[in-house]
Structure formats: structure tokens, C-alpha cells
Amino acid sequence: MKRFFFLAGCFLLTSTVFGQSTLLVPDRVFDGETIHERWGVVVEGRKITAVGPISELKADKRITLSGTTLLPGFIEGHSHFLLHPYNETSWNDQVLKESRAERVARGTVHARETLWAGFTTVRDLGSEGAGYADVGLKIAIQKGIIPGPRMLVAGKAMVATGSYGPAGFDPDFDVPLGAEEADGVDNLIRVTRDQIGNGADLIKVYADYRWGPNGEAMPTFSIEELKLISETAASSGRPLVAHAGTAEGMRRAVLGGVETIEHGDGGTREVFKLMAEHGVVWYPTLAAVESISSYSGWKKGVDPEPARIATKKNVMKIAMEEGVSIGMGGDVGVFTHGRNALEMELLVEYGMSPLQVLRSTTSLNAKTFHIGDRVGSVKTGMTADLVAVKGKPDQDIKAVWNVVFVMKDGEVFRRDN
């Protein structure tokens, strides 16, 4: 509650000084690619108006951020504001038993916690049975009704009929589903256009799911179906992204025209090579995998690694060897909102350098989501989305947990000193 009133107060305070220029003075600046020592950033209104050595910069006022690195606002690549951790309530029960009002109330809190953690933009990949409530959250944030990051939303997302859940009920009952079913040429086109018309910024499909004969993951849509969805979405400027965990599902998704693949546990060298050739970015969602394992009783650092985690480490190694671009997106919602930095920490643990992870969380994510002309970098003319952390995250990624300053659209939402 104290944090809520602090954020509200910051909003009111910063809104009254929008005509002034402000010089932010950290120890160093990460511009989305490179670290610059003794640099500062000038902000006026919603924009960055100057970047460079502090001695060369002037402004109406100054905010000193001693001992910090200033970075572009972090960008979360895979979130679900309308979900909360599965060790609190199972996914099935969230979809089937929680009211839309409860889920939106939770989403409002999740948005606030995410912004507080330094994430000024999120790609929210499906409302998981809550219709277009994600579109509503996005609009509420845009209007300043609630604090939160800017959102790129998928709406309902799309599944092949019979493949998604909740499942296992008497067929005489129609139960809510976690995504919208679609099949066949006319229906695929209609559903894609309907989701766009209802406010989806992108189309998400489930290229495979756990509907095999023994409950194993198997492909859903054909390459031709995926191409049709991709072409329909592209005609309105929307990208296609895919949940895919099997090698065949990933292969079809790449050839079907997706821009990103989420999860990818079953990726092979051949599939990752194909992804690199087509410029498809991978979001391995390591934090979700480790969190789900912990919910089953696994104690990290004490118990042997579960097979799924060992597999994930192996495919990470292969993907990096094949030159696949790896984005930062943890599937937050499976684990606690506001703890998004867990994915950043795990990407380093699984083989990336801290500097690579910082790029993935800022400039790479911005470029991948087609917003790199506005956010993801610290340079003149960009939107003033900025986060300061104590320490040197390019040397120790754990510094990203130590957020002390958050600015979005030129407004200060957090200042700890």
C-alpha cells in the first residue's frame, strides 16, 4: 500500500514539471549496446534530448544517481498479467474459477509491480481465458488510470480445436478455454481478423500442445495454416508468434512465418539453424521452467537437476552455437510479477554473458517487437524510458535486482534516493 501511494505521488509530482529539462547523473550509462563511463542523460517532456559526457550537458535541474548504472527501461518479452503463480492457484482453477473482475484486479497489481521493477514495456502473450481484459489493462495504463508499463498484447491467442485446456470434462459441458479455437481457411482468417479488431497487437498461436495419444506435446497447425495466419496478420502490420516446444512444432512455426518462438524445449541443432537462417528470435522462458520445477518440490542447489532443466541447458548451448538471437522473456505470471529479473539472472547462468542479457532485455527486444525506433536505447530523440540500478550489471547481472530509479515516458515512477 505504501508503494502504491508513492507511485501515485510521483505521478502527480512529475506531471507538474513537464516543461523543464532534467539531467540524470549516474556513474555510467548503458545505451542498449555499450557502457559509457561518466555519461549523463537529459530529459525534456517525454523525450531524451541529449546524451553524452556529463561535463558537456546542461539542464534546468539535476537528479544525481550515485553508484548506479542508467539503462534503457527493461522490456519483458513474455508475460501474462492475468495469471499469477501456479503454486498459489493452478492454471485450471484460474481459468475456471476466478472471476474476470478478480483477474483484472490482480492484473492491475501485476502491472504496478512490473513497472516498479524497472520494466517499462511488456509483451503480454495471451489473456489465458480472460478474453480481451489485457487490451483493457493496456488502455487503462495509456490513459493514466493505473500505473504500469506500456503493453503489447495478444488478446485471446489462437489454438487448434481440441488441443488446449482446461480439458477432461464431460463433453456435454462447455467450459471456458485458455485460448480461442480456430481451424480451416475461412475460420482462421476470421479469428485472426477478429482478434486484431478487438485490439490485439500481435497474433499468438500454439504450434504444438500436450494433446498426443499419451498426453505428450504434438504439433497442431500445419505449415499452410500458419502461413495463412501469418499473411492475414501481416496485412494489418501484426506479427505472428508461436508457443512451440517440440522440434516439429518449431520447424513448422519457422516455415509458417513466425517472428518469435516461445519455450523451445525440444529444439534440435537443425531447428535452431533454421531459426538463425530465418531470423526467428527465441524466448526460452527459463524462469518458468525452474519455477514449475520448484513447485513440484525441487530445491535448487540441493536436489539433482530435473531432466527438463538439464535439457534446457543443453538446448541453450546448441542455440548459442548456431547463432540464434535469444530474447529476454520469462513467462512471468507462472512466477511472481515484479521478479522478472529472474530470467535475466538465469540466462547468464545458462551461458550468456551479462552484457548479452542486457542487450536482449533492451535493444534486441525493442527491435524484435518493432518498437526500436522509440524505446530500448538511450539516445537523443528516444522516449525517456530509463531505469537505474545500483552496481555494474554488465559485470554482475544480479545488480538488475537493485532498481532505485524508474522513469517511463519522462515521468518518474520510482526514486529511492
LINLIN-V364395 format. One line per field, one symbol per residue. psi: psi as a letter, one per 30 degrees, with the letter a starting at -180 (. if undefined). A space follows every 50 residues. Layout:
BEGIN
psi = ???
END
This chain:
BEGIN
psi = eeeeeeeeeeeeefffgfflkkjkiaelkjgfelkjkhllkkkkbglkfk kakefgkllelkjkikglkklkkkjkfjljfgllkffekleeeeeffkle eeeeeeeeeeeeeeeeggjfkkjjhkfifgbhfeeeeeeeeefgelkllk kjlfbflklkkfflaklglkffkjlklflkkklleeeeeeeeeeeefggk flkkljflliglegglklldkleeeeeeeeeeeffggklklkkkfleeee eeeeffglflkkdhegkleeeeeeeeefgkkkjfheeeeeeeeefgfkjk fellkleeeeeeeeeeeeeeeggkkjljjfhkeeakkfhefeeeeeeeeg flleeeeeeefdeeeeeeghgffelfljlkflkijkkkkkaiffejffff fhkfkkkkhfkjfkjf.
END
